[in-house]
Structure formats: C-alpha cells, structure tokens
Amino acid sequence: MPTISIRAHGVSATRNQTLVNPETGEIVKLTAFQPPERTATKGWTSNVARRNEQRLQQVDFEAVDGVPAFVTLTMPAQQMADVSAAMFHAWLKRWIQYMKRHGLLHYYWILEFQATGNPHLHLLVWLDHDWDALEQYKALRSWVNMLNKSDVGARLQGQIWENIDVGGEITVDGETVPAHPERVLMYLAKHAARGVAHYQRQIENMPDDWQYRSGRVWGHDRGLPLREQQDVECDYPTFWRYRRLVRRWRCSEANSIVDPERRCAAVVQARRCLRCPRPEISPYRGISAWVPSDVASALLDAAMRGGEHAEE
C-alpha cells in the first residue's frame, strides 16, 4: 500500500516496498523486515539527497530559538590533494565547538563540491544574540587560522557571513532568495536534491581521497527542533489523486513567481514531476514537494473524499 508522509514544510507520497515473511507468510514493509545496511558514506547519492531534503522539511522554524545567519566556508582548490575527508570533518567539528563557545544555539550544514573539486560548506546557524561585524570577522578568521595551522592556505576573502533579516533578501550561491531560514534551507535542499548527475554531486569531481569515504555531506545539531511527520497509508486511487493534486498545487505556486525566467523553469519542472518513460513504473512513481503542512493535509482530505470534484 502507498504511504503519504506530511512534514512541517513538505510532503511525499510513495509506494511501500513489501515482501512476504517466509516464516509467517505475512506481507510486511521491506524496511521493517530488512533494515538498510550501514555502509561507508561515499558523497551525495539519491538516497542521501532524499534523506537530507526530508529532514529539512521537518525543521520546526517556529520553535527554533536564536538569531539566524548564513555562512559559507571554503577551502583552496589547489591544495585539495593534500586534504583528506577526515581532516575536513575534524576542522568542521573544531569550528562548531568554537561557535558554541561564543553563542551558537543550533546549526544545519551541507557540503557541496565545485567543478574544480573544491569543497565548500554552507551553514545555517542560530545564535544567542545578533553578532556584530567584529564577532563575524573573528568567527571566519578562526576557520582560516585552523586551515593555515595545517599548512592549507585559506583566504579570509573566500569566507562569507550573511545575516538573515527576515522580510528582506539574501544571496546564496549567486542567486537571490527571500531572507528566511526556511527559504534558505529550501534553496539548499533543491541543490542537494539535484541528483548524482549534477556536477556538484558527481563522485568524479570530488578529491581522490574523498571518493571512497567522504564522511557525511550534511548534518545538524541534535537539539534542532523537528516536527514529527504524519504517515497515512492509503489505497492506490487515493495515491494517484493525491499525486495529481500536489502537481496542480506546484503548478499554481510556480505560476505565481514574478521573475519570468524562474517562473518558466518552475512551471516546466512542476508539470513534469509525474512523467516517467517506463509505463510499468509510472503508476507507482512517488512525488515529493515543499508544501506547507496545512496545505498538504487539505490536499489529503480532498484526495480521500474522491469523486469527480476532488481535484477542483
């Protein structure tokens, strides 16, 4: 049976993978019968990107205390052959410890790779007070000093600190997005969910030492408030109606975008979200979208009512 999962800021509808228990004959979910095997983390995969996006959709922004800011930390591409994944994660751990000593309350980070193989780190942080320019400078300088002590030349000019003034705008990777923690994380999740085919996700673009065991490519603090998702099992007619309703909502949201180029790209993406060239897979293809929980619940009610007016 399919399952519809409603989170604080997103929704997904997927077909459960099931199998028959050879001892009891009972039909059970694959994850319950055979938990996924833990293996060495090898960078971005489709499963890693999906788990990241779903976790981002669970963050309860209303319950997060602190002043939000967006930080980008980089490393020199010309020396990446000398930097192992273990070294990077040790630096990240030490930098977070420095931040905690100076008022860090919560954080969420995502690691990306540029075409040169240069990793850069995006962090959304929540602080116990609004940091002034000197405090921001010291935080970035602490990262640069850490790398320099390991004979890795880092430049202060390559590090970025941006306050998130809710209601304004912020630049992320050269693109302007509304200044709100949720919108920043949505942007990062969109990039993280591009898939392994994108150049920032391809293993070939990672430093050689990272390709076998990169370590985690996203993470957050244990205390970050999360809202538990609601899982609803349904029949296939409801599943199919719900997919169409979510697609319709996505198209409506895409049409409301002011910028014509972004609107066109978003509309095309929304219209194609259910397309699949393989007819045997198409009826079971899942759907995932950033949808407010109240909207997702309303769409579920409409899908469960069924009938010819459920999608109006």
Secondary structure as UniProt FT lines:
FT   STRAND          2..6
FT   STRAND          11..15
FT   STRAND          18..20
FT   TURN            22..24
FT   STRAND          27..29
FT   HELIX           30..33
FT   HELIX           46..58
FT   HELIX           61..63
FT   STRAND          67..74
FT   HELIX           77..82
FT   HELIX           85..101
FT   TURN            102..103
FT   STRAND          104..113
FT   TURN            115..116
FT   STRAND          119..127
FT   HELIX           133..149
FT   TURN            150..151
FT   HELIX           156..158
FT   STRAND          160..163
FT   TURN            166..167
FT   STRAND          169..172
FT   TURN            173..174
FT   STRAND          175..178
FT   HELIX           181..192
FT   TURN            196..197
FT   TURN            199..201
FT   HELIX           203..205
FT   HELIX           208..210
FT   TURN            211..212
FT   STRAND          218..220
FT   TURN            222..223
FT   STRAND          230..233
FT   HELIX           236..255
FT   HELIX           260..271
FT   TURN            272..274
FT   TURN            279..281
FT   HELIX           282..284
FT   STRAND          287..289
FT   HELIX           293..305
FT   TURN            308..311
//
